[in-house]
Amino acid sequence: MRWEYKAISVKRTFLTGSINAADFQIQLNELGREGWELVTVNQDQLRSVVAVLKRSLR
């Protein structure tokens, strides 16, 4: 099976350093409807969170 990967960056708020979970959930649900599956979520150095998703190439 062959995979396609996508990385998205989610900004954290300046004051609390957290992400807007509701907005992140909406974005993930939209990507899920397009066939993307969440693989991992990592914090980067630039006040954001990076989510990596994959879907099979057909």
ZAMAR-990564 format. One record per atom (N, C-alpha, C): residue number from 0; residue in one letter; atom name; x, y, z. Coordinates in steps of 0.001 Angstrom, whole numbers. Layout:
N
+-----+----+----+---------+---------+---------+
!   i ! aa ! at !      xx !      yy !      zz !
+-----+----+----+---------+---------+---------+
! NUM !  A ! CA !       X !       Y !       Z !
...
+-----+----+----+---------+---------+---------+
//
This chain:
58
+-----+----+----+---------+---------+---------+
!   i ! aa ! at !      xx !      yy !      zz !
+-----+----+----+---------+---------+---------+
!   0 !  M !  N !     849 !   -1179 !       0 !
!   0 !  M ! CA !       0 !       0 !       0 !
!   0 !  M !  C !     896 !    1245 !       0 !
!   1 !  R !  N !     484 !    2250 !    -727 !
!   1 !  R ! CA !    1217 !    3510 !    -776 !
!   1 !  R !  C !     449 !    4576 !      -1 !
!   2 !  W !  N !    1191 !    5474 !     644 !
!   2 !  W ! CA !     591 !    6498 !    1489 !
!   2 !  W !  C !     958 !    7894 !    1005 !
!   3 !  E !  N !      67 !    8803 !    1264 !
!   3 !  E ! CA !     299 !   10226 !    1051 !
!   3 !  E !  C !     253 !   10863 !    2439 !
!   4 !  Y !  N !    1144 !   11819 !    2697 !
!   4 !  Y ! CA !    1214 !   12446 !    4015 !
!   4 !  Y !  C !     935 !   13940 !    3929 !
!   5 !  K !  N !     407 !   14477 !    5017 !
!   5 !  K ! CA !     102 !   15907 !    5112 !
!   5 !  K !  C !     486 !   16360 !    6516 !
!   6 !  A !  N !    1131 !   17520 !    6609 !
!   6 !  A ! CA !    1454 !   18113 !    7906 !
!   6 !  A !  C !     723 !   19448 !    8005 !
!   7 !  I !  N !      38 !   19656 !    9108 !
!   7 !  I ! CA !    -643 !   20926 !    9320 !
!   7 !  I !  C !    -119 !   21554 !   10606 !
!   8 !  S !  N !     -40 !   22859 !   10610 !
!   8 !  S ! CA !     428 !   23592 !   11768 !
!   8 !  S !  C !    -760 !   24264 !   12439 !
!   9 !  V !  N !    -866 !   24088 !   13747 !
!   9 !  V ! CA !   -1948 !   24671 !   14525 !
!   9 !  V !  C !   -1326 !   25651 !   15507 !
!  10 !  K !  N !   -1680 !   26915 !   15393 !
!  10 !  K ! CA !   -1099 !   27943 !   16257 !
!  10 !  K !  C !   -1637 !   27829 !   17680 !
!  11 !  R !  N !    -750 !   28044 !   18628 !
!  11 !  R ! CA !   -1144 !   28105 !   20027 !
!  11 !  R !  C !   -1401 !   29567 !   20391 !
!  12 !  T !  N !   -2253 !   29795 !   21357 !
!  12 !  T ! CA !   -2538 !   31164 !   21776 !
!  12 !  T !  C !   -1323 !   31753 !   22474 !
!  13 !  F !  N !   -1160 !   33032 !   22307 !
!  13 !  F ! CA !       6 !   33717 !   22866 !
!  13 !  F !  C !      -8 !   33697 !   24399 !
!  14 !  L !  N !   -1146 !   33960 !   24982 !
!  14 !  L ! CA !   -1201 !   34100 !   26442 !
!  14 !  L !  C !   -1107 !   32774 !   27184 !
!  15 !  T !  N !   -1847 !   31772 !   26745 !
!  15 !  T ! CA !   -1893 !   30512 !   27501 !
!  15 !  T !  C !   -1007 !   29423 !   26907 !
!  16 !  G !  N !    -620 !   29546 !   25661 !
!  16 !  G ! CA !     184 !   28507 !   25021 !
!  16 !  G !  C !    -613 !   27282 !   24635 !
!  17 !  S !  N !   -1941 !   27355 !   24721 !
!  17 !  S ! CA !   -2781 !   26216 !   24353 !
!  17 !  S !  C !   -3331 !   26413 !   22943 !
!  18 !  I !  N !   -3886 !   25358 !   22410 !
!  18 !  I ! CA !   -4538 !   25457 !   21102 !
!  18 !  I !  C !   -6044 !   25530 !   21329 !
!  19 !  N !  N !   -6751 !   26018 !   20328 !
!  19 !  N ! CA !   -8205 !   26034 !   20395 !
!  19 !  N !  C !   -8678 !   24636 !   19993 !
!  20 !  A !  N !   -9017 !   23824 !   20989 !
!  20 !  A ! CA !   -9362 !   22423 !   20744 !
!  20 !  A !  C !  -10578 !   22276 !   19836 !
!  21 !  A !  N !  -11555 !   23150 !   19974 !
!  21 !  A ! CA !  -12766 !   23058 !   19143 !
!  21 !  A !  C !  -12425 !   23295 !   17675 !
!  22 !  D !  N !  -11614 !   24315 !   17393 !
!  22 !  D ! CA !  -11206 !   24588 !   16010 !
!  22 !  D !  C !  -10364 !   23452 !   15448 !
!  23 !  F !  N !   -9472 !   22912 !   16277 !
!  23 !  F ! CA !   -8624 !   21796 !   15855 !
!  23 !  F !  C !   -9479 !   20575 !   15536 !
!  24 !  Q !  N !  -10476 !   20308 !   16353 !
!  24 !  Q ! CA !  -11375 !   19180 !   16124 !
!  24 !  Q !  C !  -12146 !   19350 !   14819 !
!  25 !  I !  N !  -12628 !   20549 !   14551 !
!  25 !  I ! CA !  -13349 !   20820 !   13301 !
!  25 !  I !  C !  -12437 !   20550 !   12110 !
!  26 !  Q !  N !  -11203 !   21045 !   12185 !
!  26 !  Q ! CA !  -10252 !   20850 !   11093 !
!  26 !  Q !  C !   -9945 !   19362 !   10885 !
!  27 !  L !  N !   -9739 !   18621 !   11986 !
!  27 !  L ! CA !   -9462 !   17189 !   11859 !
!  27 !  L !  C !  -10658 !   16432 !   11290 !
!  28 !  N !  N !  -11875 !   16789 !   11688 !
!  28 !  N ! CA !  -13063 !   16131 !   11148 !
!  28 !  N !  C !  -13214 !   16386 !    9653 !
!  29 !  E !  N !  -12920 !   17613 !    9215 !
!  29 !  E ! CA !  -12976 !   17916 !    7781 !
!  29 !  E !  C !  -11957 !   17083 !    7014 !
!  30 !  L !  N !  -10745 !   17002 !    7554 !
!  30 !  L ! CA !   -9706 !   16199 !    6901 !
!  30 !  L !  C !  -10069 !   14711 !    6928 !
!  31 !  G !  N !  -10681 !   14249 !    8007 !
!  31 !  G ! CA !  -11119 !   12856 !    8088 !
!  31 !  G !  C !  -12135 !   12513 !    7006 !
!  32 !  R !  N !  -13035 !   13441 !    6716 !
!  32 !  R ! CA !  -14010 !   13218 !    5640 !
!  32 !  R !  C !  -13337 !   13130 !    4272 !
!  33 !  E !  N !  -12143 !   13724 !    4163 !
!  33 !  E ! CA !  -11374 !   13655 !    2913 !
!  33 !  E !  C !  -10476 !   12414 !    2865 !
!  34 !  G !  N !  -10557 !   11578 !    3901 !
!  34 !  G ! CA !   -9787 !   10336 !    3919 !
!  34 !  G !  C !   -8486 !   10399 !    4699 !
!  35 !  W !  N !   -8193 !   11525 !    5333 !
!  35 !  W ! CA !   -6962 !   11656 !    6110 !
!  35 !  W !  C !   -7131 !   11036 !    7494 !
!  36 !  E !  N !   -6076 !   10374 !    7968 !
!  36 !  E ! CA !   -6050 !    9763 !    9300 !
!  36 !  E !  C !   -4908 !   10397 !   10090 !
!  37 !  L !  N !   -5196 !   10834 !   11317 !
!  37 !  L ! CA !   -4186 !   11442 !   12163 !
!  37 !  L !  C !   -3164 !   10399 !   12591 !
!  38 !  V !  N !   -1884 !   10707 !   12392 !
!  38 !  V ! CA !    -800 !    9792 !   12771 !
!  38 !  V !  C !    -175 !   10230 !   14088 !
!  39 !  T !  N !     167 !   11510 !   14189 !
!  39 !  T ! CA !     808 !   12011 !   15403 !
!  39 !  T !  C !     638 !   13521 !   15504 !
!  40 !  V !  N !     794 !   14024 !   16708 !
!  40 !  V ! CA !     773 !   15467 !   16961 !
!  40 !  V !  C !    2030 !   15788 !   17758 !
!  41 !  N !  N !    2792 !   16777 !   17291 !
!  41 !  N ! CA !    4036 !   17164 !   17953 !
!  41 !  N !  C !    4079 !   18663 !   18162 !
!  42 !  Q !  N !    4721 !   19056 !   19215 !
!  42 !  Q ! CA !    4935 !   20470 !   19503 !
!  42 !  Q !  C !    6224 !   20898 !   18811 !
!  43 !  D !  N !    6203 !   22037 !   18126 !
!  43 !  D ! CA !    7444 !   22525 !   17537 !
!  43 !  D !  C !    7975 !   23705 !   18338 !
!  44 !  Q !  N !    9049 !   24288 !   17891 !
!  44 !  Q ! CA !    9726 !   25363 !   18620 !
!  44 !  Q !  C !    9053 !   26717 !   18462 !
!  45 !  L !  N !    8162 !   26877 !   17514 !
!  45 !  L ! CA !    7637 !   28192 !   17140 !
!  45 !  L !  C !    6214 !   28454 !   17618 !
!  46 !  R !  N !    5885 !   28043 !   18819 !
!  46 !  R ! CA !    4558 !   28286 !   19395 !
!  46 !  R !  C !    3431 !   27718 !   18540 !
!  47 !  S !  N !    3646 !   26561 !   17997 !
!  47 !  S ! CA !    2569 !   25888 !   17282 !
!  47 !  S !  C !    2674 !   24385 !   17502 !
!  48 !  V !  N !    1652 !   23707 !   17078 !
!  48 !  V ! CA !    1575 !   22249 !   17149 !
!  48 !  V !  C !    1492 !   21750 !   15719 !
!  49 !  V !  N !    2236 !   20694 !   15408 !
!  49 !  V ! CA !    2215 !   20130 !   14068 !
!  49 !  V !  C !    1537 !   18768 !   14123 !
!  50 !  A !  N !     505 !   18612 !   13309 !
!  50 !  A ! CA !    -201 !   17339 !   13207 !
!  50 !  A !  C !     179 !   16691 !   11873 !
!  51 !  V !  N !     498 !   15411 !   11911 !
!  51 !  V ! CA !     838 !   14669 !   10696 !
!  51 !  V !  C !    -288 !   13682 !   10434 !
!  52 !  L !  N !    -767 !   13698 !    9189 !
!  52 !  L ! CA !   -1869 !   12825 !    8777 !
!  52 !  L !  C !   -1445 !   12019 !    7571 !
!  53 !  K !  N !   -2144 !   10900 !    7326 !
!  53 !  K ! CA !   -1845 !   10095 !    6146 !
!  53 !  K !  C !   -3154 !    9605 !    5540 !
!  54 !  R !  N !   -3084 !    9281 !    4248 !
!  54 !  R ! CA !   -4194 !    8593 !    3586 !
!  54 !  R !  C !   -3599 !    7738 !    2476 !
!  55 !  S !  N !   -4310 !    6694 !    2125 !
!  55 !  S ! CA !   -3788 !    5775 !    1105 !
!  55 !  S !  C !   -3989 !    6377 !    -281 !
!  56 !  L !  N !   -3003 !    6124 !   -1127 !
!  56 !  L ! CA !   -3112 !    6520 !   -2534 !
!  56 !  L !  C !   -3842 !    5407 !   -3263 !
!  57 !  R !  N !   -4821 !    5773 !   -4018 !
!  57 !  R ! CA !   -5602 !    4741 !   -4722 !
!  57 !  R !  C !   -5370 !    4824 !   -6192 !
+-----+----+----+---------+---------+---------+
//
